[in-house]
Amino acid sequence: MTSPAVDAGAGAPARSGRAQVPPPGLPGLDPRFSRIVTVPGRGTDAGASRSWHLLDSQPALDELGLTPVGTILAVHGNPTWSYLWRSVVSGSVEAARAGAPAWRVIAVDQLEMGYSERTGIRRPLAQRVQDLGALTDALELDGDVVTLGHDWGGVVSLGWAVDHPEHLAGVMMLNTAIHHPEGVPIPAPLRLAGARGVLAASTVRTTAFLDTTLSLASPALDPAVRDAYRAPYASADRRDGIGGFVADIPVDDRHESFAELERIAAGVAALTVPALMLWGPRDPIFGDRYLNDLVTRLPHADVHRFEGAGHMIAEERPVADALFAWLGERVAEHSGTDAAPAAAAPGAPAPASGAGEPAPFTPIFRALQTRADDDGTAVIDMTRSAAGTTSNSTTEPLRVSWRQLNTRVRQIAAGLSAMGVERGDRVSLLVPPGPTLSAIVYACLRIGAVVVVADAGLGVKGLTRAVRGAWPDVIIGELPGLTAARVLGWPGLRISASRLPRLTAAALGVATCLADVAALGAHSDLPDEPGADDPAAILFTSGSTGPAKGVAYTHGQLAALRDVLAAHFGVTADTGLVTGFAPFALLGPALGTRSATPDMDVSAPRTLTAASVAAAVRASDARMVFLSPAAVLNVVATAESLTDADREALARVDAFLSTGAPVGAPLLTSIGALMPNATAHTPYGMTECLLVTDVTLDEITAATDAADSGVLVGAPIGANRVRISALDADGRATGTPSEDPGVLGEVLISAAHLKDHYDRLWLTDRAAARDVPDEGARWHRTGDIGHLDASGRLWIEGRLPHVIVTADGPLAPVGPEQQIERVDGVRRAAVVGVGPHRLRQAVAVVETAPAASRPGLADPALTEAVRAATSTPLAAVLAVPALPTDIRHNSKIDRTRLSEWAERVLAGERPVAP
């Protein structure tokens, strides 16, 4: 039995090397939390006592008369100290004062670090884990303990967690690592710091390592905060621990700490308590590779990647708020050693309210299997520009039969399985839409691998964020994608879609090609089919409203999407689809109908022409055309090039659909003139739920004189549900979700095909499910604003971040934009806010036809016409050659960017393109 910790006298002078309290005045650090304790040593320290400095919120909780529900044991890494956790310590007290569960926080300074004792003894990992155990025994901790660690403090804290199952109620970690893959070099900064002849100079004799670590914070640390981190390490003899930590990195199995790290890693994989990982993906040391390893070991963990954050994530993002929110939801109060039950998975297969029992599950690949002996056409590819073929060429488009496609799918599926690709493995697809992509997608779905699809329209930077964020096990791509993967260090076993020259394949790190995978699969067996609840796909959003998010779907949800599309639009085997919209280009085989991709660059919708659509309709005898709004713009603009044969083909179309952004009546009318016998639909949806409501051109036309503002997107499809959470005076959606007509607020949706969750974005998932109806159905806050009319139809009026909070209350932008767009000479308009919150003024930014020669104030005549067209008071009217839009749709206006630009212009800056 160890003796209890002894508090050192607060006023006693510190002995040489002994622990001491930090100096007063360090930003954000309340001196009442500092405590010195003396602890009987273990291991190398057996027979000695060591003095520790730590931050402890217990005295403050005692002052409030509160009994903690448990203890957060926080361990810093190298070269920080307990100062890293100051917001967690103070936050625990403030949360308890406000009525939340009271958590005691103990944030330690590890020995040789911070203001704890300098013993002069080398402390490998096993010793540090023993040190922490000795401290907690001396403190006589009892009840629930949740560990919290960062950097190498994460490893030490997890070592304690593995060794103390009787107290462990959860584990929380910021960027850390507990395993390094064999054959992969350790991160470059650590290799450099630990190199012979560099270690002492960079970590001990100078402050280079310390300074470099602190410089990783973005935005840069306040100088006073930076100095606070440096304070315990003012001299070389105070920095020995920094060098010791770097020297203790177990590079391989020859290192003395390797076995301990392996022990901890194995123990972590056996933990079943709730787990939370908050991550800064820009960390050059503990990046996504180590996050993925931890997720593999703790698959039940809640994960949130803070895009743009790095190694010093505790300084860059409000992690304390996230930690306490998670504790409140995932760890039960007074639960003893039992962890709180995890919340129901976001994708739990509950039917939408009013939907009745869910339909029996039929996998999305079943229609393809059903037509396995059919020699009819399944897929037509007209995008072979690389081969010199266009839609106007005399060369026939590539046609793939159902038999050929099914055979190819089966061979690739069996080949991937034989290579070791298993259910749940992630496969990133860097292949343009067409028969090859369709075959790969359905092959992956057949074996239960998770397809990861990120649009090339995200650009290199966006694609890199998406691929690294998803951290795929396999990448299948064409040459451009594989080149990017090699140059930018994207993870995953690389497979080329086409056979590459041997030297090229070697240079790109390509393991094999798709033809060889299929050849292997020709003589291999398929695994069991996945079930409805198995993960199926991660589809990335356009990035038009922030960094692209990975939207995760199960097999059941993809099947539900297929079913609602087929039922609502009457798709049969004879329908035929022309799909110029990437998300729907893959649904033809699932629907059991032939599909054609017209000649275009699918990552740039404006490349689609009217002639290309007509050629695709003619080649496929399609009765349905599906295009994005941006593609429709160019189709209408190029209509003069249509021949009589083109127009005859388009006249055979029965249904036209455009989705991805609201489409107004003028544009639908224009496209309707090209397809005179088609019913024009503009479904409303998003990557999170691709079909929510639907409206036809006739319905939009009939509602022209309605008093409602915004774009009419129609009534919910099938069993889908829509509700509105009203905006308050601050423009926040705080109202109880309802179906009351005429209420402006955030749009909430529920559907059987609603996404399962956001990939590794726990806080985003949490926000999307905030205050949703409790009816056993899955609901999602869309971030769109609008209202329902008396007929239950939805009108979209903008995005929540674009609400202009004026002195008279919140103003939605779309209504006044529609009024302005009726002015002659205005092609498109955006209404944005300038000025302080609650006193913001509306400003119109217009894109004119013909285009303005330069950005700036609109001419007086146009300004007068715009102001006369809208009932919204405008502080100014600005004109630009082109409004900034997202890449994928070329139609979603970036109002946030425009608002910042308008602020600068009206403040007197020289106007440049927004």
N, C-alpha and C positions, 0 to 999 in steps of 0.2 A: 504494500500500500504506500503510494507516494505521499509525501507531505504536501499540504496545501501551499499554493502560491503565496508569496509574501510581497505586499506592496512596499516599495521603497519610499522613504520619506520624500515628499514633494519638494521640500526645501533643501534637502541634503545635497552637497556638491557631488557630482558624478566622479567616481573613481576612474582611473585610466582604463579605457576599454569597456567599462561597464555601461549598461543601458542608461539613457538619459531622456528627459522629455524634450520635445522640439521647442525651439525658441518661440516666443509669442509673436503674433502678427502675421502668421502664414495665411494667405488668402483662403477663406472657406473652411479653415480648420478651427473648430471650437476647442480650446485648451482643456475644457472640463472632461473631454473624452479620453485624454491621454492618461496612461497608467503604466507604471513599471511593476513587473512581477518577477519574482525569483523562483526558478523551477529546477528541481533535481534532474540532473542529466541522465541520458541513456546512451547506449552504444559507446562511441568514442568518449562521450562525456560522463560515463558511469563514475560515480563517486564525487562528481563536481556539481556545482550549481551554476545555472546560467540566468542572466537577467535579460528580460525581454521588455521592449516597449510595444504597447498595443493601444488601439483605440477601442473603447468599450462603451456602448450606449446604456449599459445596465444602470449606472447611477442616475442618469436622466429619467429613465423609466421609473426608477424608485421614487424620484421626486413627484412624478405624476401618479404614483400609487397604482402602477400597472404591473401585472404579472405577464411576462413574455409567453407567447404560445410556442416559442422555439428559439433557436439560436442560428444566426447566419455566421459561419466561420469563413472569413474572407482572407485570402492569401495572395499577396502581390507577387510579381515576377521580377525579372532582372532588366534594368537597374532601378526600378521604382521602389516605393515603400508604402506603408499603410495610408499615406496621403492620397493614394490612388482611389481609396474607398471613402473619402470624406463625405461625399454626397450620399452614399448609402447609409453611413452612420447617422448623419443628421436627418436624412430622409426617413429613417425608421422611427425616429422620435416624433417628427412632425406628423407622419402618418398615424402614429398611435394617438397623438394629441387630438387628431381630427376624428378619431373613433374607429380607425382601421385596426386589425389585429396587431398587437405589439410584438415586434421581433427584436430580440437582443442581437446586436451586431458586434462581433469581435473581429477586428481587423488587425492582424499581426504584422510586426516587422520581423522577418526571418532573421535568425542569428547571422551575424556579419553584415547585415543590411540595415538601412534606415537608421533608427536610433537605438536598435538593440545592441547587445554586447558584441564586441570584437574579440573573439577567442583566439584567433590566429591558427585555428585548426581547420584542416581541409574537410569539407562537408559534402560528400557525394550524395546522390539522390536518396539512397536508403537511409542515410543518417538524417537527412532533412525530414523525411516522413516520420522517423522516430522522434525527432525534435518536436514536431507538431503534436504528436500523440502525447508526449510528456507534458507539453503545455496544457492541453485540454484536460488531461488527468489532474494536473495540479490545480486547474481552475474548477475541478469537480463539476464539469458540465453534465447535465442530465437532461432527459427529455429529447425532443426532436432537434436534430441538427441538419441544416442544409449548407453544403459547402459551396464556396464561391471562389473561383481562381482565374487568374490571367497569366499568360506567358508561362514561365516555368512554375509559377505559383499554381497554375491549373493542374500540373502533374502532381505536385506535392499535395494539393487539396484532394485530388482523386485518390492518391495513395492513402490518405487518412480515411476517405470514404470507404474504400475497399476493406480497410482494417477495422472499421467500426460499424458493422451492419446493425448492431443493436440500437444505435442512436440515429442512423441515417434516415432522413425523410425526403431528401432530394439533393440533386447536384445542379449547380449553375456554373457556367464558364463563359469567359470571353476568350478571344483568340489564344489558343494553346495547342499543344500536340502531345499525344501519348504514344505515337508510333511513327517511325520513319521507314518508308518502303525500301527494301533492299535494292541496291544498284542505282538509287537516285541520290545525287549529291545533296547535302544539306544546303539550306538557303545561302546564297552568296554572302550576305552581310555577316552571317555567323562563321562561314568558312574563312573570310578575311580576318575577322576579329580573333579567331582561334588559331590562326596560322603561327607557326614557330617564328619567333622573333617579333611578332606583331602583338601577340596576346597581352603581354604586360604593358607594352607601350600604349595600346589603344584602350585598355580597360582600367589599368591601375595607375601608371605613371602620369597619364593624361586623362582628360575628361572626354576623349573622342567618342567612346562607345556610348557614354551617357548622353552626350550632346546629340549624337546621331539618332538615338532612340527618341529623344524629346522632339527632334525636328520632324518626326514622322506624323505628328498631329496635324490635322487639317480641319478647320483653319489653324494657323499657328497659335501656339500657346501664348497667353498673356505673359509678358516678361516676369511679372511677379509670381505667377504660377510656376513658370519654368525654374525660377530661382528657388522656389520652395522644394521642387523635386531635387535640385542640386544640393540643397542645404546639408543633408547628412553626409555628403561625399566630398567635403571641401578639401581634403588632403589625401595623398596617396595611401597612407595607412588606413584611411577610412574606406578605400575603394578595393581592398583586397577581395572582398566578397563578390564584387562585380566580376573580377577576373576569374574567381573560383567557379562561379556559375557557368561562365562561358567554357571553361576548361572541362566542366562536368557534362557537356553535351555528348551523349553516347552515339558517336558516329557509326559504330559497327559493334559486332559481338565481342570485339577485343577490349572494349571499354568496360571499366568496372561497374558503371551504372546501367549497362545494357540489360543485365538480367533483372534488375529492379524495375526498369521501364517496361520490360516484357511482362513481368508479374502484374504490374498495375494495369497494363492494357488488357490482359486476360481477365482481370477482376472487373474492370469497367464493363466489359462485354456481358458479364453475368448480372449486372445491376438491373433491377426492375423498378426502382423508385422513379418518380417524375424527374425529368431532366430538361434543362433549358440551355441553349447555346445562342449567344448574341455575338455576331461576327462582323468584323470590318474587312471586306474582301480586298481592300487595297494594301493590306499588310504584306510587305515584302518578305516577312519571316514566316509567320503562321498564316498562310493563305488558305484558299479553298481546298487544297489537297488534304490538309489536316482536318478541316471541317468534315469533308466527305468521309474520312476514316472514322471520325467520331460518330457520325450519323449511322455508318454501317454497324458500329458496335452498340449504339443506342438508338435503334430505329424508331422507338416510341417518343424520342425527344422532340420538344418544340424548338424550332430553329427560326431565327430571324437574321437575315443578312442586311446590314445597313449600307445600301449602295453608296459608294463614295467615301465611306469611313475606312480607317486603316488600323494600325497597330494600337494606337492610343485611343481606342474606341470609348473608353470611360470618360475621356475628355471631349470627345467629338459628338456624342449622342446622349440623350437622356436615359442612360441605362438604368439608373436607380428607379425611375418610374416604371420601366419595363419589368424590372426584377420584382417589385412589390405587387404589380398587377398579376404577374405570373404566380407568385406565392399565394395570392388570394384566390386564384382559380384552380391551381393544381395541387397544392399541398394542404391537407386538412388540418384544421385547428385541433389541438389536443388529440392527435391521431396516434400517439405512441410511435411504434415502428411501422405502422401501416401508412402507405402513401395514399394520398387522396385519389379517388378514382378519376381517371382522365375524362375530360369532357368528351361527349360523343363526337366521333370523327365527323368533320365537315361533310363528308360524302356519305353519311349513313343513308341507306336506301329507303328513306321515308318518302311516300308519295306527296306531291304538292297538295295543299289543302283543297279538298273538293275533287281530287283525282280518283278516289276510290283505291282499290287494290292495284299495285303495280302490275304491268303486263308481264307475262313469263319472259325470261331473259333469252334472247336470241343473239348470239355474238355478231358483231358487225361484219365479220368475214363470211357469215353463213351463205349469203346470196351468191358469193363467188364460188363457194364449194358446190352449191346447188346447180350451177351452170357449168360445171367442170367439163362436161362432154359437149358443150355448145360451141360450134365453130362460128357463130355470129360475132359481130364486132363488139368489143367491150370498151376499148379506149382508142381515141384518135389523137395523135400528137401532130400539131401543125406549127410547133415552135422550133423547128430545126434550122434556125438561121445559121448555125455553125456549119451546116452542110450546104449552105447556099440556097436553101429552099425558103420560099415565102408563100403566103396564102394565095398570091396571084401567079405562082409558078405552075408550069404544066406538070411538074413532078407530083406524083400522088403523095398524100400525107401518110405517115406511118400509122398502120392499123394493127391492133393487137386483139386477137379473139379471146373469148372467155376461156376456152381450153388452154390457150397459150399463157394467159395471165395466171390462171389457177396453177398450172404446172410450174411456172416461174416462182410464184409465191410459195408453193410447197417446197421447191428445191432450196430456195434461199432460207426459208424458215428452218428446214432440217439441217442445212449447212451451218447456219449460225448456231443452232443448238449443239451440233457436233463439235463446233469450235469452243464451246463452253459458255455461250451466251445463255443466261438463265432468266427465269421469270423475275421481273423486277429490275433487271439490268437496264441501264439507260442507253439508248442509241440515238445519237444526234445525227440528223439528216441534213446534209448540205448539198441537196440535189434539187434542181428545178422541177416544177410540176410536169408530169408526163408519165408514160407507162413505167419507166424505171422507178420513179418515186412511188407510184402506186404499188408496185410489186414489193418494194422494200417495206413500205408502211404496213401492208397487210401481212407480210411475213413476220414482222416484229410483233404485230398484234396477235398473230396465231400462236406464237410461243410464249406470249406473256411479257415480252420485253417492252419497255416504255419508250415510245417514240418521242423525241425532243425536236420540235419544229420551231425554228426562229427565222423570220422573214429576212431575206437578204436586204430588204429595204431599211433595215435597222442600221445599215452601214457597218464598217469594220469595227468601230468602237462599240456600237450597240451589240453586234453579234458576239464580240469577245466577252462582254459582260454577261450575255445570255448563256453562252456555251460554258464559260467557266463557272457561272452561278449554278447551272444544272449539274456540272461535273459528270459528263457522260462516261460510261464504261467503253463505249465504242463510238467512233465517228465514221460515217459512210458518206463520201463526198466525191464530187467532180474535182478536177485539177485546181480551179481557183480556191475552193473551200479547203482542200487539203494543203495547199500552199499557205493559206492564212493560218491554218491549224499549226503548221510547222513553225512559221515565223513568229506567231504570237503565243506559242506555247500552250495551245488548247489541249486539254486532257483527252485520254481515250485511245484504245487500239484503233488504228486507222485502216480503213478498207476503201479502195478506190472503186467508184462505180463503173469505170471502164478500165481496161488493161493499160497500164503505163509501161513505158520503157524501163528496163531493170534499173538503170542508174537513176532515173527520175524517182522511181518508187523508193529506192534506198535513200535518196537525198531527202525525201519527204517523210521518211519513217513509216511508209505504207507496208503493212504486213501481208496483205493479199488483195485480190480484186474480187468483184462480185461474181464474175464468171467462175472463178475457182471455188467460191463459196457454194454456188449452185451445183457445181460438179460434185463437190463433197456431199451435198444434200441429196443428190439423185439416188444415193445408196444408203441413206441414213433414215432413221425413224424420227417421227415427230413426238414431242412430249405431250402430256395431257393438255387439253384446252384450258385457258384461264377462265375464272369465274366472274360474275357480275361486279364483285367488289374489288377485284384486282386492279391495280393501277394500269392505265393504258397509254396515256399521252400527257405531255407537257407542251402546251401551245403558248408561245410568247405573244403578249399584247404588242401593239404598234409602237409603244413608247411615245405616243402623242401627248400623254398627260403625265409624263415623268419617265424614269427608267423603265424599260420593258419588264413586265412581270411574267413569270412562268405560271400558267394556269393549268392545274392538274385535273385530269379526267380519269374516271374509272371506265371499265368496259361497259358497265351498265348504263352510265351516263352517255357514252358515245352511241350506244344502241338506242337510247331514248331520243337522242337528236335525230338519228336516222328515221325513227318511227314517226316523230312529229312532223318532220319535213315531208315524208311520204304521204301521211294522212292529210295534212292541211293543203298540200298542193296537188294531190292526186297523182303522184309519180308512180308509173307502172314500168314494166319491162320495155314497153314500146315508146315511152316518153322521149327519151334522149335529152341530154343536157349539153349546152355550151357554157363552159364555166371560165370566165375571165376574172375570177375572184379566188385567190389562192386557197383560203380555208375550205371552200366548197369544191375545189377541183378534185378532191380525193373521195368525194362521197358517191360518185357514180357506181363503182363496184359494190358499195354497201347497199345501195338502193336497187341493185340488180338491173340497172339501165345503162345504156352506152353513154359515154361522155366524150366531149371533144374540147381540147384546149386550143384556142385560136392563136394565130401568129401574133406574138407580143412578148414583151419582157414582163413577166408576171410580177416582178419586184418593182416595176414602174408602170402603174396602171394607165398613165397617159399615152403609152405607146400603142394602145389598142385602137385600131381604125374601124370604121364602118364596114369597109370591104373585107377585113379580116373576120369580123363577126359573121357576115354573110357567107363567106367561104366555109367557115366552120359549121354553120347551120346546114349548108348544102351538102357538105361531106358527111354529116352525121344524121341528116334528116331529123334534126332535133326539134322538139316542140316547146322547149323551155330554154331561156337564156338567162344567165346569172352573171351580173357585172357589178363592179364597185362604182360608187358615184364618180370618182375621178375618171374611170374608164368611160363612163357614159358621156362625160363632158367632151372627150376627144372623139368618141363615136359620132356624136351629134355634129361636132365641128368638121368632120371629114365626110359627111353624108353626101356631099356633091359628087364624090368620086364613085358612087354606087352605079352599077350598070343595071339594065332592065332585069338581067338574070339574078343579080344580087337582091333587088327589091322583090322579085318573085319569091326568092327563098325566104326572105325575112317575113313575107306575108303569111307564110305557113306556120309561124311561131304562135303558140297558144298563150304562153305566159312569159312575162318578163319580170325579173326580180333584180332589185338593186338594194344593197345593204352595206353597212360599215359606217355610215354617217347618214343623218336625216337628208332626204331628197325632196325638194320642193316641187310643186305642181308644174312650173314652167319647164323644168328639166324633164320630168316624166312625160309631159305633153310632147316635147320635142322628140324623145325617143319613141313615144307611142306612134308618132307619125311615120316612123321607119318600120314599125311592126304593127300595122293597122288592125290586125285581127287578134292581137295579144292583149290579155288583161295585164296591166302594169301594176306590179306590187312593189312596195318598199317596206320590207320587214324591218323591225327595230330589234337590234341585238348587239352583242359585244362578244369579245373572246370568251368571257366568263359564261355566256349563255347566248349562243349564236342566233336563236330565234325566240323572241319574247312576244312581240305583237306584230300585227300585219295590217296594212291599209292599201287600198287600190287607188288608182288615179281617179276613178269615178267618185269614190268616197271623199277624196281630197277636194275635188272640184265642187261637190255638193256642199262642202263645209267652208267654201270661200268667204261667205258673208258672216260666218260665225264670229262671235265676240271674243273667242279664245285667242290668246297669244301663243306663239310658238309654232312648231312643226307637228302636224297631226301624224302620229305613227300608228294609230289604230287600236283595236281591241286585243286583249290577250289571246294568243293562239291556244286552242284546245283547253287543257286543264291548267295552263299557266295562270299565275296570279300577279297583280300589280297593286301596290299601295304607295301612299305618299306620306312622308314624314315632314311636317310643316317647318318652314324656316322661322326662326325667332328674329328679334330686332337686330341681332348681331350677324345675321346671315347664316346661322348654324342650323342644321337639321335636328331639332330636338323634339318635334311634335310626335305624339303617339301615332304610329302608322295607321292610316285609315283609307277608306275608299270614298271619302266625301268629295263631291265635285267642287272644282274651283279653288282648291287649296294649293298654293305654290309651295313646293318642297322637294326633298330628295326622293328619287324613284327607288322603291324596293321591289324586288322581283322574286318569284318562286316558281320553279319548274323541275320536272323530273330530270331534265338534261342540264340543269345548272351545274357548274363546275364543282369539283370536290373540295379544292382548296388552292391557295397560292403556294407555290413551291418555295419552301424555306423563307417564308415571310409571315411568321406567326403574328406579329403585331398588325400587319395589313389584314390578315384573316380576321383577327379580333375586331378591328375597326369595321370591316365589312359586315360583321354579324352583330354589331352593336344595337341593342334595343330593337331587335326584330320580333315579329309576332311569335308567340309561343304556342304553336299549334301542331307540333310534331313534324312540320315540314321544314325544308331547308330554304332559307331566305338570304338575300344578298343586297347590300346597299351599293347601288351602281355608281354613285358620284354624279349622276345626271340629275338635273332639276326639271320640273315640269308640273303638270296638273292633270287630273282626270276631269272629263266633262260629264254632263248629266247622263250620257249613254255609256259611261264606263270606258271611253276611249282615252288614250294617253296622248298628251301634247308635250313635246320636249322643248325646253326653253333655255338650255345651256348646260354648263357644268358647274358643280358646286364651288370650285375655286374661282370661278369667273363671276360670281354674284357681286354686284356693285352695291355696297352698303352705304346708302345716302342718308341725309338727315331725315328723309321721309320713310326710310325703311329699305329693305332689300329690293334690288332691281335685277331682273333676269335679262340677259343681253339679246336673246334671239328675237323676241317680239319687236323691239325697235329696229333691229337689223333687217327684219323682213319688210318693215315699212320703208326703210331707207333704200332697200334694193329695188323698190318700184320706181325710183327716180331715174329718168333717162340719163344714160351715161355712167351709171353705177353698175358694175359687174357683180361685185360682192362687197359686203360691209361687215365690219366688226365694231361692236360697241364695248368700250373698256372704261375702267375707272381710273381717275387720277386724284391725288389728294389724300388726306388722312382718313382713317377708318371712321365710319359713321358720318363723315362729311365729304365722302367722295363725290366727284362730279363725273358725269358721263361724257365721253369723247367718242366721236365717230371716226373710224379710220376706213376709208373706202378705196377699193381697187376699181379703177375706171376703165371704160372702153370708149375710145382707145386709151392705152395705158398712159399714166402720167409719166412725164419725162424724168422727173426726180421726186423724191419724197419731200413732204413739207405741208404747209397749210394749203388747203384746197382754195381754188380761186373763189372770189366773192359770189359769183352766180351759182356755182355748185353748192357752196356753203349755205346760201339762202334756200336753195331747193331742198337740200337734205334736212335742214331744220324745219322746213314747212311740212315735210313728209311724215314726221314722227311727233307723237305727243310727249316724247321724253325730252326734257330740256338738255341741250348739249352745250358744254363749255367750249368746245372747239370742233372743227371738222378738218381732218388731215387726209391727205391723199398719198397713196403709194403706188409704185408700178405693179407690185404683186404682194398680196398678203402672205405672211409665213404660214405654211401648213405642214402637217406631218408627212413623212416620207411614204408610208404604206398606202394611205388613202388619197394623198394629195388634196384633201378636202377639209380636214379638221383644222380650223384656224387656231393658231397658238395665241390665245388672247392674253395669257400671262406675259409673254414676251412683248406683245404689242403695248400692253399697259405700261411696262417699264420704259419702253421706247417713247411712248407718248409723254410720259413724265419728263424725260430728258429733253425732248424737243420743246415742250411748253415751258421748260425752265431756261431755255435760251441756247441749248447746245445746237451745234450745226447738225441739221437733219441728214442722216445717212439711212440706207436701207435697213428696215427693222429685221 
